[in-house]
Amino acid sequence: MPRRNAIGAVLVACTCVILTGCMPKMTIEEMKAKMPERPAELDRLDAFTGKWQSDGEAKFAMLEEAIKISGTSEVEWDDSRWFVVSREVFDMEHFGESNGLATWTYDIKGKKYRSTWVDSMGMTGIGTSTYDEKTDTWKMKATSYSPWGKSTLKGWVKFTDADTMEWWMAEYSGLIKTMEMNGTGKRVE
């Protein structure tokens, strides 16, 4: 067994040396010239920046009545304007307040917006979005992980004017819809 491990280690080391030797050499200036320029698509995220107040309702598959939800969010550009950060506080009737943090950016190669999410209920998520200019609608899809398991989120956001957005989202566990939420957000600053 030790001989097989030694042979494997030598093969890995040789492969690394060969691959490293194949890397093209370049100067710092050449490397800097290959850095991408900030894509214009990022400017569309300006629509989300500011302070927002949202109200809506959530319907859970296991509950007969809808639950009121509300929240605030503050969405700001990072210093380089390559991504936005959203800090959120939201309240679900009967369940109390939670905090969340989201980031949004644009994937130049994938030609879509990418987002991440974490919150104080133990959820994490990653997602993608596309923007439909004809309808001024953002379509979103995400995979979320929580103490209750893995789920898929699908939704949309539509701006009815510069300071008002309507939104809808549904969560699925496999093919079963476990939750549906909808509401309206108003820019307050």
C-alpha positions as CSV (number, residue, x, y, z in Angstrom):
1,M,0.0,0.0,0.0
2,P,2.8,2.5,0.8
3,R,4.3,1.8,-2.6
4,R,1.0,2.6,-4.4
5,N,0.7,5.9,-2.4
6,A,4.3,6.9,-3.3
7,I,3.7,6.2,-7.0
8,G,0.5,8.2,-6.8
9,A,2.3,11.1,-5.1
10,V,5.0,11.1,-7.7
11,L,2.5,11.1,-10.6
12,V,0.6,14.1,-9.0
13,A,3.9,16.0,-8.5
14,C,4.9,15.4,-12.1
15,T,1.5,16.4,-13.4
16,C,1.7,19.7,-11.4
17,V,5.2,20.5,-12.7
18,I,4.1,19.8,-16.3
19,L,0.9,21.9,-16.0
20,T,2.7,24.8,-14.2
21,G,5.4,24.8,-16.8
22,C,2.7,25.1,-19.5
23,M,1.2,28.3,-18.0
24,P,2.0,31.3,-20.2
25,K,4.3,33.9,-18.7
26,M,3.1,37.5,-18.7
27,T,3.9,40.8,-17.2
28,I,1.8,42.6,-14.6
29,E,0.8,45.1,-17.3
30,E,-0.3,42.2,-19.6
31,M,-2.3,40.6,-16.8
32,K,-4.0,44.0,-15.9
33,A,-4.9,44.4,-19.6
34,K,-6.8,41.1,-19.5
35,M,-9.0,42.2,-16.5
36,P,-12.6,42.7,-17.6
37,E,-14.2,46.1,-17.7
38,R,-17.3,46.7,-15.6
39,P,-20.3,45.5,-17.6
40,A,-23.0,48.0,-18.3
41,E,-25.6,45.4,-17.3
42,L,-24.6,46.1,-13.7
43,D,-26.3,49.6,-13.9
44,R,-29.7,47.9,-14.0
45,L,-29.2,47.0,-10.4
46,D,-29.6,50.8,-9.6
47,A,-33.3,50.1,-9.6
48,F,-32.9,48.2,-6.4
49,T,-30.7,50.6,-4.5
50,G,-32.1,52.7,-1.6
51,K,-34.2,52.0,1.5
52,W,-37.3,49.9,0.9
53,Q,-40.4,49.0,3.0
54,S,-42.3,45.8,1.9
55,D,-45.6,44.3,2.9
56,G,-47.3,41.2,1.7
57,E,-48.5,37.7,2.7
58,A,-47.2,34.2,2.8
59,K,-49.2,31.0,2.2
60,F,-47.7,27.8,3.6
61,A,-48.9,24.4,2.3
62,M,-49.2,23.2,5.9
63,L,-51.3,26.2,7.2
64,E,-54.8,27.1,6.3
65,E,-54.5,30.8,6.8
66,A,-52.1,33.3,5.1
67,I,-49.5,35.0,7.2
68,K,-48.8,38.7,7.0
69,I,-45.2,39.6,6.2
70,S,-43.3,42.9,6.3
71,G,-39.8,44.1,6.1
72,T,-37.2,46.8,5.4
73,S,-34.1,46.6,3.3
74,E,-31.2,48.8,2.6
75,V,-29.5,48.1,-0.8
76,E,-26.2,49.8,-1.6
77,W,-23.4,49.4,-4.1
78,D,-20.0,48.2,-2.9
79,D,-17.2,50.8,-3.4
80,S,-16.3,49.5,-6.8
81,R,-19.9,49.2,-8.1
82,W,-19.3,45.6,-9.1
83,F,-22.1,44.3,-6.8
84,V,-24.9,45.4,-4.5
85,V,-25.4,44.4,-0.9
86,S,-28.8,44.2,0.6
87,R,-29.3,44.2,4.4
88,E,-32.8,43.1,5.3
89,V,-35.0,42.9,8.4
90,F,-38.2,41.0,7.9
91,D,-41.1,39.9,10.1
92,M,-43.5,37.0,9.6
93,E,-46.7,37.3,11.7
94,H,-46.5,34.9,14.7
95,F,-42.8,34.0,14.0
96,G,-40.9,37.2,14.8
97,E,-38.1,39.2,13.2
98,S,-35.3,37.8,11.2
99,N,-32.3,39.4,9.5
100,G,-30.8,38.6,6.1
101,L,-28.0,39.6,3.8
102,A,-28.0,39.3,0.0
103,T,-25.5,40.2,-2.8
104,W,-26.2,40.7,-6.5
105,T,-23.8,41.0,-9.4
106,Y,-23.6,40.3,-13.1
107,D,-21.9,37.2,-14.6
108,I,-20.3,38.5,-17.8
109,K,-19.6,35.0,-19.2
110,G,-23.0,33.5,-18.2
111,K,-24.9,36.6,-19.2
112,K,-27.1,36.5,-16.1
113,Y,-27.3,38.1,-12.7
114,R,-26.1,36.0,-9.8
115,S,-27.2,36.4,-6.1
116,T,-26.4,34.9,-2.7
117,W,-28.5,34.9,0.4
118,V,-28.0,34.2,4.2
119,D,-30.4,34.8,7.0
120,S,-30.8,34.4,10.8
121,M,-33.3,31.5,10.3
122,G,-30.4,29.3,9.1
123,M,-31.0,29.6,5.4
124,T,-28.4,30.1,2.7
125,G,-29.1,30.3,-1.0
126,I,-27.6,31.0,-4.4
127,G,-29.6,32.1,-7.4
128,T,-29.7,33.5,-10.9
129,S,-31.9,36.2,-12.4
130,T,-32.6,37.6,-15.9
131,Y,-34.1,40.9,-16.8
132,D,-36.8,41.2,-19.4
133,E,-36.6,44.7,-20.8
134,K,-40.0,44.5,-22.6
135,T,-42.0,43.9,-19.4
136,D,-39.5,45.5,-17.0
137,T,-39.6,42.3,-15.0
138,W,-36.8,40.3,-13.2
139,K,-37.2,36.5,-13.3
140,M,-35.4,34.7,-10.5
141,K,-34.6,31.1,-9.6
142,A,-32.6,30.0,-6.6
143,T,-31.6,26.9,-4.6
144,S,-31.9,27.3,-0.9
145,Y,-30.5,25.2,2.0
146,S,-32.1,25.4,5.5
147,P,-32.6,23.3,8.6
148,W,-35.6,21.9,6.8
149,G,-33.7,20.8,3.8
150,K,-33.0,21.8,0.2
151,S,-35.6,23.8,-1.8
152,T,-36.0,25.6,-5.0
153,L,-37.3,29.2,-5.2
154,K,-38.9,30.7,-8.3
155,G,-40.2,34.3,-8.6
156,W,-40.3,37.6,-10.2
157,V,-40.0,41.3,-9.4
158,K,-41.8,44.0,-11.5
159,F,-41.3,47.7,-11.1
160,T,-44.6,49.6,-11.5
161,D,-42.7,52.9,-11.2
162,A,-39.2,53.9,-10.1
163,D,-40.2,53.7,-6.4
164,T,-42.6,50.7,-6.4
165,M,-42.0,47.0,-7.0
166,E,-44.4,44.1,-7.0
167,W,-43.0,40.7,-6.3
168,W,-44.0,37.1,-6.1
169,M,-42.1,34.0,-5.0
170,A,-42.8,30.3,-4.6
171,E,-40.8,27.7,-2.8
172,Y,-40.7,24.0,-3.9
173,S,-39.4,20.9,-2.2
174,G,-39.1,18.6,-5.2
175,L,-42.3,19.0,-7.1
176,I,-44.4,20.1,-4.1
177,K,-45.1,23.8,-3.5
178,T,-44.4,24.4,0.2
179,M,-44.8,28.2,0.2
180,E,-46.0,31.1,-1.9
181,M,-45.4,34.8,-1.1
182,N,-46.3,38.0,-2.8
183,G,-46.2,41.7,-1.9
184,T,-45.3,45.3,-2.7
185,G,-42.1,47.2,-1.9
186,K,-42.0,51.0,-1.7
187,R,-38.7,53.0,-1.8
188,V,-38.7,55.2,1.3
189,E,-35.3,56.9,0.7
